[in-house]
Structures are given as C-alpha cells and as structure tokens.
Amino acid sequence: MLSIEKFECNMFQENCYIVSDESKECIIIDCGAFYEEERCAVVNYIKDNGLTPVHLISTHGHIDHNFGNNTIADNFKLMPEVSSKDEILMNNLASQAKTFIGLEYNVPIPAVNKYFDENYIIEFGSHSLTVIPTPGHTPGSVMLFCKEENVVFSGDTLFKMSIGRTDFQLGSYKDIIESLKHIVGILPADTTVLPGHGDKTTIGFEATHNPFIK
C-alpha cells in the first residue's frame, strides 16, 4: 500500500508529494519547497521515516514545481526527471522566477538527470507509476498513474473543478482540453486525483462536474 504525504509549498501553494511503500523506497513529486521551513519539512519527513528517495519527478517545467530541487539534490543526491518536451522550460527556471514574481532566483539549479518520453515507467519498491503525457499547460506536462492503487498525480493539468492555465509560455488550451478528454476516457471513474494545487478529487467527479470537461 502506498503512503502519500502532501506538502503545500511556496507562494503559489503548490503540492509536493512524497510517495512511499513498505519497502521504504520513495519518490518525490514536484518538490516546490521554497521557504526554509518547507525545505526542512520535506527533508525531515524523509529522514524521520527512514525513507530512501530513488526518483525526483517533475510533472512539468514550471518554477513553482521545481523550487526545491536543489534541496533534494544536496541531501539525497537526486536530480530531477521530467518530460523531454519541457526541456526549454527546465533550462529557464531562474528566468521564470523573474517573470512570474520578480524574484532574482540565485539558488543553484540542479541539472536534469533524465528526460523521459511517453509510457516511461517510474519504479520504486513494489510499485510503479506510468507517465501519461497531457500537454496543454506546458508541452511536456504529464500525469503519473499508479494502477495498483488507482491514484493519479495530475500536476497542473487537472484540478478539482478546474484546469491548469494555458496563457503562459508554450501553453495550449486546445491541447489541454484534448488531454483531459483522453484522461477521462482511459482512467477509471473512481481514480483518486492528486493535483499540483488544491484538494484531491476523482476522475468521475471531474467528468461529471468540471465545466472544462463537460
């Protein structure tokens, strides 16, 4: 069984998830930890629970989902993994901070360890996550689906009763709508959705109530 811990991070209230199982291996999804107390909370949770991080995954290449990558690199020697289609965004994280919030972000930014493509499988312990491409919010936005536990980490593609913005650089409203149609078509209605911001939901609830999907 998965153990999933959520940390609400940074000025954008981004959700970082630490996902582990009985093996004590874990993955870190979207480490947006910005403030020192957030960085300490993530690191302390991993250490206090005797976890061994084996992957640092970014659902997409926006700065609010990657603020804390250097903390993970410094403490656990892990570098981020992200879709190859968001390489340009990952190479410009500091400039995003300047554009979005006027922040001179001088923290060292770890290099990407792996650029993955469609159907990449992320393995840890006795579980795995399948990468599902969901372009729109960014070209390389992905969802991470754990079939065994029927849970999907949706990044900024799907929120409870809403969807990710498409007016940022490289965003596409047409693409995100197509991505949502695809997800609703392939995932079970009772799949738990853990988004990049806000509260959890289910695929079935969003298929019925989300105005962007209806």
Biotite code that builds the C-alpha atoms (Angstrom):
import biotite.structure as struc

atoms = struc.array([
    struc.Atom([0.000, 0.000, 0.000], chain_id="A", res_id=1, res_name="MET", atom_name="CA", element="C"),
    struc.Atom([1.188, 3.481, -0.796], chain_id="A", res_id=2, res_name="LEU", atom_name="CA", element="C"),
    struc.Atom([1.848, 6.101, 1.832], chain_id="A", res_id=3, res_name="SER", atom_name="CA", element="C"),
    struc.Atom([1.347, 9.572, 0.348], chain_id="A", res_id=4, res_name="ILE", atom_name="CA", element="C"),
    struc.Atom([2.359, 12.720, 2.209], chain_id="A", res_id=5, res_name="GLU", atom_name="CA", element="C"),
    struc.Atom([1.436, 16.129, 0.815], chain_id="A", res_id=6, res_name="LYS", atom_name="CA", element="C"),
    struc.Atom([3.373, 19.328, 1.479], chain_id="A", res_id=7, res_name="PHE", atom_name="CA", element="C"),
    struc.Atom([1.866, 22.662, 0.460], chain_id="A", res_id=8, res_name="GLU", atom_name="CA", element="C"),
    struc.Atom([4.738, 24.809, -0.727], chain_id="A", res_id=9, res_name="CYS", atom_name="CA", element="C"),
    struc.Atom([5.794, 28.299, -1.778], chain_id="A", res_id=10, res_name="ASN", atom_name="CA", element="C"),
    struc.Atom([3.853, 31.429, -2.593], chain_id="A", res_id=11, res_name="MET", atom_name="CA", element="C"),
    struc.Atom([1.767, 29.531, -5.157], chain_id="A", res_id=12, res_name="PHE", atom_name="CA", element="C"),
    struc.Atom([0.543, 26.899, -2.639], chain_id="A", res_id=13, res_name="GLN", atom_name="CA", element="C"),
    struc.Atom([1.937, 24.109, -4.788], chain_id="A", res_id=14, res_name="GLU", atom_name="CA", element="C"),
    struc.Atom([1.507, 20.485, -3.737], chain_id="A", res_id=15, res_name="ASN", atom_name="CA", element="C"),
    struc.Atom([4.655, 18.417, -3.320], chain_id="A", res_id=16, res_name="CYS", atom_name="CA", element="C"),
    struc.Atom([4.102, 14.696, -2.721], chain_id="A", res_id=17, res_name="TYR", atom_name="CA", element="C"),
    struc.Atom([6.345, 12.087, -1.134], chain_id="A", res_id=18, res_name="ILE", atom_name="CA", element="C"),
    struc.Atom([5.164, 8.636, -2.115], chain_id="A", res_id=19, res_name="VAL", atom_name="CA", element="C"),
    struc.Atom([6.495, 5.503, -0.423], chain_id="A", res_id=20, res_name="SER", atom_name="CA", element="C"),
    struc.Atom([5.574, 1.899, 0.292], chain_id="A", res_id=21, res_name="ASP", atom_name="CA", element="C"),
    struc.Atom([6.545, -0.889, 2.669], chain_id="A", res_id=22, res_name="GLU", atom_name="CA", element="C"),
    struc.Atom([9.992, -1.149, 1.065], chain_id="A", res_id=23, res_name="SER", atom_name="CA", element="C"),
    struc.Atom([10.814, 2.338, 2.423], chain_id="A", res_id=24, res_name="LYS", atom_name="CA", element="C"),
    struc.Atom([11.818, 3.462, -1.062], chain_id="A", res_id=25, res_name="GLU", atom_name="CA", element="C"),
    struc.Atom([10.128, 6.704, -2.050], chain_id="A", res_id=26, res_name="CYS", atom_name="CA", element="C"),
    struc.Atom([9.706, 9.118, -4.893], chain_id="A", res_id=27, res_name="ILE", atom_name="CA", element="C"),
    struc.Atom([9.369, 12.872, -4.609], chain_id="A", res_id=28, res_name="ILE", atom_name="CA", element="C"),
    struc.Atom([6.903, 14.512, -6.984], chain_id="A", res_id=29, res_name="ILE", atom_name="CA", element="C"),
    struc.Atom([7.088, 18.241, -7.739], chain_id="A", res_id=30, res_name="ASP", atom_name="CA", element="C"),
    struc.Atom([9.351, 19.498, -4.988], chain_id="A", res_id=31, res_name="CYS", atom_name="CA", element="C"),
    struc.Atom([8.276, 23.127, -4.876], chain_id="A", res_id=32, res_name="GLY", atom_name="CA", element="C"),
    struc.Atom([9.699, 23.743, -1.401], chain_id="A", res_id=33, res_name="ALA", atom_name="CA", element="C"),
    struc.Atom([10.833, 27.381, -1.373], chain_id="A", res_id=34, res_name="PHE", atom_name="CA", element="C"),
    struc.Atom([10.923, 28.673, 2.191], chain_id="A", res_id=35, res_name="TYR", atom_name="CA", element="C"),
    struc.Atom([13.419, 27.189, 4.609], chain_id="A", res_id=36, res_name="GLU", atom_name="CA", element="C"),
    struc.Atom([10.725, 25.661, 6.815], chain_id="A", res_id=37, res_name="GLU", atom_name="CA", element="C"),
    struc.Atom([9.254, 23.895, 3.769], chain_id="A", res_id=38, res_name="GLU", atom_name="CA", element="C"),
    struc.Atom([12.620, 22.522, 2.724], chain_id="A", res_id=39, res_name="ARG", atom_name="CA", element="C"),
    struc.Atom([13.259, 21.265, 6.263], chain_id="A", res_id=40, res_name="CYS", atom_name="CA", element="C"),
    struc.Atom([9.805, 19.684, 6.474], chain_id="A", res_id=41, res_name="ALA", atom_name="CA", element="C"),
    struc.Atom([10.377, 17.648, 3.307], chain_id="A", res_id=42, res_name="VAL", atom_name="CA", element="C"),
    struc.Atom([13.861, 16.512, 4.297], chain_id="A", res_id=43, res_name="VAL", atom_name="CA", element="C"),
    struc.Atom([12.859, 15.727, 7.888], chain_id="A", res_id=44, res_name="ASN", atom_name="CA", element="C"),
    struc.Atom([9.852, 13.680, 6.790], chain_id="A", res_id=45, res_name="TYR", atom_name="CA", element="C"),
    struc.Atom([12.085, 11.519, 4.595], chain_id="A", res_id=46, res_name="ILE", atom_name="CA", element="C"),
    struc.Atom([14.748, 11.061, 7.261], chain_id="A", res_id=47, res_name="LYS", atom_name="CA", element="C"),
    struc.Atom([12.376, 10.619, 10.211], chain_id="A", res_id=48, res_name="ASP", atom_name="CA", element="C"),
    struc.Atom([10.526, 7.849, 8.373], chain_id="A", res_id=49, res_name="ASN", atom_name="CA", element="C"),
    struc.Atom([13.688, 6.077, 7.263], chain_id="A", res_id=50, res_name="GLY", atom_name="CA", element="C"),
    struc.Atom([12.862, 6.519, 3.574], chain_id="A", res_id=51, res_name="LEU", atom_name="CA", element="C"),
    struc.Atom([15.256, 6.124, 0.663], chain_id="A", res_id=52, res_name="THR", atom_name="CA", element="C"),
    struc.Atom([14.446, 8.505, -2.213], chain_id="A", res_id=53, res_name="PRO", atom_name="CA", element="C"),
    struc.Atom([15.010, 6.923, -5.626], chain_id="A", res_id=54, res_name="VAL", atom_name="CA", element="C"),
    struc.Atom([13.336, 9.397, -8.011], chain_id="A", res_id=55, res_name="HIS", atom_name="CA", element="C"),
    struc.Atom([12.691, 13.149, -8.113], chain_id="A", res_id=56, res_name="LEU", atom_name="CA", element="C"),
    struc.Atom([9.921, 13.685, -10.655], chain_id="A", res_id=57, res_name="ILE", atom_name="CA", element="C"),
    struc.Atom([8.602, 16.950, -12.085], chain_id="A", res_id=58, res_name="SER", atom_name="CA", element="C"),
    struc.Atom([5.177, 16.789, -13.711], chain_id="A", res_id=59, res_name="THR", atom_name="CA", element="C"),
    struc.Atom([6.204, 19.811, -15.770], chain_id="A", res_id=60, res_name="HIS", atom_name="CA", element="C"),
    struc.Atom([8.828, 22.505, -16.068], chain_id="A", res_id=61, res_name="GLY", atom_name="CA", element="C"),
    struc.Atom([7.392, 25.469, -14.173], chain_id="A", res_id=62, res_name="HIS", atom_name="CA", element="C"),
    struc.Atom([9.423, 27.050, -11.395], chain_id="A", res_id=63, res_name="ILE", atom_name="CA", element="C"),
    struc.Atom([6.787, 26.620, -8.663], chain_id="A", res_id=64, res_name="ASP", atom_name="CA", element="C"),
    struc.Atom([7.082, 22.839, -9.041], chain_id="A", res_id=65, res_name="HIS", atom_name="CA", element="C"),
    struc.Atom([10.885, 22.904, -9.021], chain_id="A", res_id=66, res_name="ASN", atom_name="CA", element="C"),
    struc.Atom([11.958, 25.423, -6.367], chain_id="A", res_id=67, res_name="PHE", atom_name="CA", element="C"),
    struc.Atom([13.121, 22.650, -4.043], chain_id="A", res_id=68, res_name="GLY", atom_name="CA", element="C"),
    struc.Atom([15.099, 20.509, -6.475], chain_id="A", res_id=69, res_name="ASN", atom_name="CA", element="C"),
    struc.Atom([18.405, 21.776, -5.109], chain_id="A", res_id=70, res_name="ASN", atom_name="CA", element="C"),
    struc.Atom([17.442, 20.703, -1.577], chain_id="A", res_id=71, res_name="THR", atom_name="CA", element="C"),
    struc.Atom([16.756, 17.163, -2.783], chain_id="A", res_id=72, res_name="ILE", atom_name="CA", element="C"),
    struc.Atom([19.995, 17.139, -4.761], chain_id="A", res_id=73, res_name="ALA", atom_name="CA", element="C"),
    struc.Atom([22.012, 18.393, -1.789], chain_id="A", res_id=74, res_name="ASP", atom_name="CA", element="C"),
    struc.Atom([20.518, 15.958, 0.733], chain_id="A", res_id=75, res_name="ASN", atom_name="CA", element="C"),
    struc.Atom([19.846, 12.841, -1.334], chain_id="A", res_id=76, res_name="PHE", atom_name="CA", element="C"),
    struc.Atom([21.968, 13.195, -4.487], chain_id="A", res_id=77, res_name="LYS", atom_name="CA", element="C"),
    struc.Atom([18.920, 13.016, -6.760], chain_id="A", res_id=78, res_name="LEU", atom_name="CA", element="C"),
    struc.Atom([18.438, 15.155, -9.858], chain_id="A", res_id=79, res_name="MET", atom_name="CA", element="C"),
    struc.Atom([15.039, 15.822, -11.462], chain_id="A", res_id=80, res_name="PRO", atom_name="CA", element="C"),
    struc.Atom([13.373, 13.712, -14.132], chain_id="A", res_id=81, res_name="GLU", atom_name="CA", element="C"),
    struc.Atom([10.945, 15.450, -16.496], chain_id="A", res_id=82, res_name="VAL", atom_name="CA", element="C"),
    struc.Atom([9.422, 15.163, -19.947], chain_id="A", res_id=83, res_name="SER", atom_name="CA", element="C"),
    struc.Atom([11.788, 15.885, -22.827], chain_id="A", res_id=84, res_name="SER", atom_name="CA", element="C"),
    struc.Atom([9.170, 18.289, -24.198], chain_id="A", res_id=85, res_name="LYS", atom_name="CA", element="C"),
    struc.Atom([9.728, 20.646, -21.257], chain_id="A", res_id=86, res_name="ASP", atom_name="CA", element="C"),
    struc.Atom([13.488, 20.862, -21.660], chain_id="A", res_id=87, res_name="GLU", atom_name="CA", element="C"),
    struc.Atom([13.330, 24.523, -22.695], chain_id="A", res_id=88, res_name="ILE", atom_name="CA", element="C"),
    struc.Atom([11.376, 25.374, -19.534], chain_id="A", res_id=89, res_name="LEU", atom_name="CA", element="C"),
    struc.Atom([13.731, 23.445, -17.259], chain_id="A", res_id=90, res_name="MET", atom_name="CA", element="C"),
    struc.Atom([16.633, 25.364, -18.787], chain_id="A", res_id=91, res_name="ASN", atom_name="CA", element="C"),
    struc.Atom([14.965, 28.669, -17.895], chain_id="A", res_id=92, res_name="ASN", atom_name="CA", element="C"),
    struc.Atom([13.715, 28.193, -14.346], chain_id="A", res_id=93, res_name="LEU", atom_name="CA", element="C"),
    struc.Atom([15.528, 31.239, -12.979], chain_id="A", res_id=94, res_name="ALA", atom_name="CA", element="C"),
    struc.Atom([14.075, 33.493, -15.667], chain_id="A", res_id=95, res_name="SER", atom_name="CA", element="C"),
    struc.Atom([10.599, 32.136, -14.865], chain_id="A", res_id=96, res_name="GLN", atom_name="CA", element="C"),
    struc.Atom([11.020, 33.268, -11.266], chain_id="A", res_id=97, res_name="ALA", atom_name="CA", element="C"),
    struc.Atom([11.880, 36.735, -12.524], chain_id="A", res_id=98, res_name="LYS", atom_name="CA", element="C"),
    struc.Atom([8.921, 36.811, -14.919], chain_id="A", res_id=99, res_name="THR", atom_name="CA", element="C"),
    struc.Atom([6.280, 35.365, -12.576], chain_id="A", res_id=100, res_name="PHE", atom_name="CA", element="C"),
    struc.Atom([7.131, 37.068, -9.285], chain_id="A", res_id=101, res_name="ILE", atom_name="CA", element="C"),
    struc.Atom([10.002, 39.452, -9.964], chain_id="A", res_id=102, res_name="GLY", atom_name="CA", element="C"),
    struc.Atom([12.369, 37.233, -7.995], chain_id="A", res_id=103, res_name="LEU", atom_name="CA", element="C"),
    struc.Atom([16.103, 37.132, -8.609], chain_id="A", res_id=104, res_name="GLU", atom_name="CA", element="C"),
    struc.Atom([16.490, 33.403, -8.053], chain_id="A", res_id=105, res_name="TYR", atom_name="CA", element="C"),
    struc.Atom([20.177, 32.805, -7.408], chain_id="A", res_id=106, res_name="ASN", atom_name="CA", element="C"),
    struc.Atom([19.910, 29.325, -5.886], chain_id="A", res_id=107, res_name="VAL", atom_name="CA", element="C"),
    struc.Atom([21.933, 26.695, -7.811], chain_id="A", res_id=108, res_name="PRO", atom_name="CA", element="C"),
    struc.Atom([19.565, 24.750, -10.062], chain_id="A", res_id=109, res_name="ILE", atom_name="CA", element="C"),
    struc.Atom([20.385, 21.036, -10.470], chain_id="A", res_id=110, res_name="PRO", atom_name="CA", element="C"),
    struc.Atom([20.763, 19.662, -13.961], chain_id="A", res_id=111, res_name="ALA", atom_name="CA", element="C"),
    struc.Atom([18.062, 17.303, -15.183], chain_id="A", res_id=112, res_name="VAL", atom_name="CA", element="C"),
    struc.Atom([19.051, 13.675, -14.675], chain_id="A", res_id=113, res_name="ASN", atom_name="CA", element="C"),
    struc.Atom([16.654, 12.191, -17.224], chain_id="A", res_id=114, res_name="LYS", atom_name="CA", element="C"),
    struc.Atom([14.318, 13.479, -19.896], chain_id="A", res_id=115, res_name="TYR", atom_name="CA", element="C"),
    struc.Atom([11.614, 10.871, -20.375], chain_id="A", res_id=116, res_name="PHE", atom_name="CA", element="C"),
    struc.Atom([9.082, 10.225, -23.094], chain_id="A", res_id=117, res_name="ASP", atom_name="CA", element="C"),
    struc.Atom([5.655, 8.627, -23.415], chain_id="A", res_id=118, res_name="GLU", atom_name="CA", element="C"),
    struc.Atom([4.941, 5.455, -21.416], chain_id="A", res_id=119, res_name="ASN", atom_name="CA", element="C"),
    struc.Atom([8.021, 5.831, -19.207], chain_id="A", res_id=120, res_name="TYR", atom_name="CA", element="C"),
    struc.Atom([7.628, 3.679, -16.090], chain_id="A", res_id=121, res_name="ILE", atom_name="CA", element="C"),
    struc.Atom([8.831, 5.022, -12.747], chain_id="A", res_id=122, res_name="ILE", atom_name="CA", element="C"),
    struc.Atom([9.631, 2.134, -10.416], chain_id="A", res_id=123, res_name="GLU", atom_name="CA", element="C"),
    struc.Atom([10.131, 2.212, -6.658], chain_id="A", res_id=124, res_name="PHE", atom_name="CA", element="C"),
    struc.Atom([9.697, -0.505, -4.062], chain_id="A", res_id=125, res_name="GLY", atom_name="CA", element="C"),
    struc.Atom([6.884, -2.814, -5.151], chain_id="A", res_id=126, res_name="SER", atom_name="CA", element="C"),
    struc.Atom([5.048, -0.093, -7.090], chain_id="A", res_id=127, res_name="HIS", atom_name="CA", element="C"),
    struc.Atom([5.293, 1.742, -10.368], chain_id="A", res_id=128, res_name="SER", atom_name="CA", element="C"),
    struc.Atom([3.892, 4.899, -11.930], chain_id="A", res_id=129, res_name="LEU", atom_name="CA", element="C"),
    struc.Atom([3.121, 5.177, -15.626], chain_id="A", res_id=130, res_name="THR", atom_name="CA", element="C"),
    struc.Atom([3.811, 8.513, -17.269], chain_id="A", res_id=131, res_name="VAL", atom_name="CA", element="C"),
    struc.Atom([0.810, 9.742, -19.278], chain_id="A", res_id=132, res_name="ILE", atom_name="CA", element="C"),
    struc.Atom([1.538, 12.761, -21.499], chain_id="A", res_id=133, res_name="PRO", atom_name="CA", element="C"),
    struc.Atom([-1.044, 15.530, -21.004], chain_id="A", res_id=134, res_name="THR", atom_name="CA", element="C"),
    struc.Atom([0.192, 18.542, -22.996], chain_id="A", res_id=135, res_name="PRO", atom_name="CA", element="C"),
    struc.Atom([-1.540, 21.881, -22.688], chain_id="A", res_id=136, res_name="GLY", atom_name="CA", element="C"),
    struc.Atom([-0.441, 23.599, -19.502], chain_id="A", res_id=137, res_name="HIS", atom_name="CA", element="C"),
    struc.Atom([3.049, 23.040, -20.902], chain_id="A", res_id=138, res_name="THR", atom_name="CA", element="C"),
    struc.Atom([4.120, 20.883, -23.868], chain_id="A", res_id=139, res_name="PRO", atom_name="CA", element="C"),
    struc.Atom([5.639, 18.310, -21.518], chain_id="A", res_id=140, res_name="GLY", atom_name="CA", element="C"),
    struc.Atom([3.000, 18.196, -18.803], chain_id="A", res_id=141, res_name="SER", atom_name="CA", element="C"),
    struc.Atom([2.344, 14.651, -17.598], chain_id="A", res_id=142, res_name="VAL", atom_name="CA", element="C"),
    struc.Atom([0.172, 12.736, -15.194], chain_id="A", res_id=143, res_name="MET", atom_name="CA", element="C"),
    struc.Atom([1.601, 9.870, -13.143], chain_id="A", res_id=144, res_name="LEU", atom_name="CA", element="C"),
    struc.Atom([-0.757, 6.904, -12.754], chain_id="A", res_id=145, res_name="PHE", atom_name="CA", element="C"),
    struc.Atom([-0.381, 4.101, -10.225], chain_id="A", res_id=146, res_name="CYS", atom_name="CA", element="C"),
    struc.Atom([-2.647, 1.318, -11.467], chain_id="A", res_id=147, res_name="LYS", atom_name="CA", element="C"),
    struc.Atom([-2.176, -0.850, -8.350], chain_id="A", res_id=148, res_name="GLU", atom_name="CA", element="C"),
    struc.Atom([-3.528, 1.876, -6.056], chain_id="A", res_id=149, res_name="GLU", atom_name="CA", element="C"),
    struc.Atom([-5.808, 3.609, -8.590], chain_id="A", res_id=150, res_name="ASN", atom_name="CA", element="C"),
    struc.Atom([-4.350, 7.052, -7.988], chain_id="A", res_id=151, res_name="VAL", atom_name="CA", element="C"),
    struc.Atom([-3.058, 9.647, -10.430], chain_id="A", res_id=152, res_name="VAL", atom_name="CA", element="C"),
    struc.Atom([-0.859, 12.665, -9.773], chain_id="A", res_id=153, res_name="PHE", atom_name="CA", element="C"),
    struc.Atom([-2.194, 15.253, -12.195], chain_id="A", res_id=154, res_name="SER", atom_name="CA", element="C"),
    struc.Atom([0.293, 18.104, -11.902], chain_id="A", res_id=155, res_name="GLY", atom_name="CA", element="C"),
    struc.Atom([-1.257, 21.300, -13.243], chain_id="A", res_id=156, res_name="ASP", atom_name="CA", element="C"),
    struc.Atom([-3.355, 19.623, -15.934], chain_id="A", res_id=157, res_name="THR", atom_name="CA", element="C"),
    struc.Atom([-6.397, 18.845, -13.802], chain_id="A", res_id=158, res_name="LEU", atom_name="CA", element="C"),
    struc.Atom([-7.604, 20.465, -10.586], chain_id="A", res_id=159, res_name="PHE", atom_name="CA", element="C"),
    struc.Atom([-10.799, 19.988, -8.619], chain_id="A", res_id=160, res_name="LYS", atom_name="CA", element="C"),
    struc.Atom([-13.438, 21.736, -10.748], chain_id="A", res_id=161, res_name="MET", atom_name="CA", element="C"),
    struc.Atom([-10.775, 23.463, -12.825], chain_id="A", res_id=162, res_name="SER", atom_name="CA", element="C"),
    struc.Atom([-7.756, 23.008, -15.093], chain_id="A", res_id=163, res_name="ILE", atom_name="CA", element="C"),
    struc.Atom([-4.288, 24.470, -15.448], chain_id="A", res_id=164, res_name="GLY", atom_name="CA", element="C"),
    struc.Atom([-3.695, 27.821, -17.101], chain_id="A", res_id=165, res_name="ARG", atom_name="CA", element="C"),
    struc.Atom([-2.703, 27.857, -20.750], chain_id="A", res_id=166, res_name="THR", atom_name="CA", element="C"),
    struc.Atom([-1.777, 31.516, -21.151], chain_id="A", res_id=167, res_name="ASP", atom_name="CA", element="C"),
    struc.Atom([1.827, 31.007, -20.062], chain_id="A", res_id=168, res_name="PHE", atom_name="CA", element="C"),
    struc.Atom([4.704, 30.455, -22.480], chain_id="A", res_id=169, res_name="GLN", atom_name="CA", element="C"),
    struc.Atom([4.120, 27.363, -24.657], chain_id="A", res_id=170, res_name="LEU", atom_name="CA", element="C"),
    struc.Atom([0.654, 26.696, -23.238], chain_id="A", res_id=171, res_name="GLY", atom_name="CA", element="C"),
    struc.Atom([-2.232, 25.498, -25.416], chain_id="A", res_id=172, res_name="SER", atom_name="CA", element="C"),
    struc.Atom([-5.907, 25.493, -24.451], chain_id="A", res_id=173, res_name="TYR", atom_name="CA", element="C"),
    struc.Atom([-6.747, 23.182, -27.356], chain_id="A", res_id=174, res_name="LYS", atom_name="CA", element="C"),
    struc.Atom([-4.119, 20.683, -26.218], chain_id="A", res_id=175, res_name="ASP", atom_name="CA", element="C"),
    struc.Atom([-5.178, 20.653, -22.574], chain_id="A", res_id=176, res_name="ILE", atom_name="CA", element="C"),
    struc.Atom([-8.815, 20.002, -23.495], chain_id="A", res_id=177, res_name="ILE", atom_name="CA", element="C"),
    struc.Atom([-7.749, 17.086, -25.688], chain_id="A", res_id=178, res_name="GLU", atom_name="CA", element="C"),
    struc.Atom([-5.563, 15.788, -22.869], chain_id="A", res_id=179, res_name="SER", atom_name="CA", element="C"),
    struc.Atom([-8.471, 15.902, -20.420], chain_id="A", res_id=180, res_name="LEU", atom_name="CA", element="C"),
    struc.Atom([-10.752, 14.049, -22.823], chain_id="A", res_id=181, res_name="LYS", atom_name="CA", element="C"),
    struc.Atom([-8.068, 11.387, -23.170], chain_id="A", res_id=182, res_name="HIS", atom_name="CA", element="C"),
    struc.Atom([-7.588, 11.015, -19.414], chain_id="A", res_id=183, res_name="ILE", atom_name="CA", element="C"),
    struc.Atom([-11.313, 10.747, -18.706], chain_id="A", res_id=184, res_name="VAL", atom_name="CA", element="C"),
    struc.Atom([-11.515, 8.105, -21.410], chain_id="A", res_id=185, res_name="GLY", atom_name="CA", element="C"),
    struc.Atom([-8.729, 5.848, -20.138], chain_id="A", res_id=186, res_name="ILE", atom_name="CA", element="C"),
    struc.Atom([-8.760, 6.126, -16.328], chain_id="A", res_id=187, res_name="LEU", atom_name="CA", element="C"),
    struc.Atom([-11.411, 4.516, -14.089], chain_id="A", res_id=188, res_name="PRO", atom_name="CA", element="C"),
    struc.Atom([-14.034, 6.885, -12.709], chain_id="A", res_id=189, res_name="ALA", atom_name="CA", element="C"),
    struc.Atom([-13.047, 6.067, -9.127], chain_id="A", res_id=190, res_name="ASP", atom_name="CA", element="C"),
    struc.Atom([-9.397, 7.007, -9.692], chain_id="A", res_id=191, res_name="THR", atom_name="CA", element="C"),
    struc.Atom([-8.212, 9.424, -6.992], chain_id="A", res_id=192, res_name="THR", atom_name="CA", element="C"),
    struc.Atom([-6.708, 12.584, -8.484], chain_id="A", res_id=193, res_name="VAL", atom_name="CA", element="C"),
    struc.Atom([-3.949, 14.331, -6.531], chain_id="A", res_id=194, res_name="LEU", atom_name="CA", element="C"),
    struc.Atom([-3.344, 17.688, -8.243], chain_id="A", res_id=195, res_name="PRO", atom_name="CA", element="C"),
    struc.Atom([-0.467, 20.140, -8.241], chain_id="A", res_id=196, res_name="GLY", atom_name="CA", element="C"),
    struc.Atom([-2.583, 22.722, -6.392], chain_id="A", res_id=197, res_name="HIS", atom_name="CA", element="C"),
    struc.Atom([-5.673, 22.412, -4.241], chain_id="A", res_id=198, res_name="GLY", atom_name="CA", element="C"),
    struc.Atom([-7.675, 19.458, -2.970], chain_id="A", res_id=199, res_name="ASP", atom_name="CA", element="C"),
    struc.Atom([-7.908, 15.897, -4.213], chain_id="A", res_id=200, res_name="LYS", atom_name="CA", element="C"),
    struc.Atom([-10.793, 14.742, -6.377], chain_id="A", res_id=201, res_name="THR", atom_name="CA", element="C"),
    struc.Atom([-11.726, 11.800, -8.600], chain_id="A", res_id=202, res_name="THR", atom_name="CA", element="C"),
    struc.Atom([-11.868, 11.268, -12.341], chain_id="A", res_id=203, res_name="ILE", atom_name="CA", element="C"),
    struc.Atom([-15.582, 10.511, -12.145], chain_id="A", res_id=204, res_name="GLY", atom_name="CA", element="C"),
    struc.Atom([-16.403, 13.667, -10.205], chain_id="A", res_id=205, res_name="PHE", atom_name="CA", element="C"),
    struc.Atom([-14.483, 15.820, -12.680], chain_id="A", res_id=206, res_name="GLU", atom_name="CA", element="C"),
    struc.Atom([-16.022, 14.095, -15.694], chain_id="A", res_id=207, res_name="ALA", atom_name="CA", element="C"),
    struc.Atom([-19.446, 14.990, -14.321], chain_id="A", res_id=208, res_name="THR", atom_name="CA", element="C"),
    struc.Atom([-18.859, 18.384, -12.692], chain_id="A", res_id=209, res_name="HIS", atom_name="CA", element="C"),
    struc.Atom([-15.780, 20.057, -14.177], chain_id="A", res_id=210, res_name="ASN", atom_name="CA", element="C"),
    struc.Atom([-17.048, 22.736, -16.608], chain_id="A", res_id=211, res_name="PRO", atom_name="CA", element="C"),
    struc.Atom([-13.962, 22.386, -18.802], chain_id="A", res_id=212, res_name="PHE", atom_name="CA", element="C"),
    struc.Atom([-14.581, 18.681, -19.293], chain_id="A", res_id=213, res_name="ILE", atom_name="CA", element="C"),
    struc.Atom([-18.376, 18.717, -19.549], chain_id="A", res_id=214, res_name="LYS", atom_name="CA", element="C"),
])
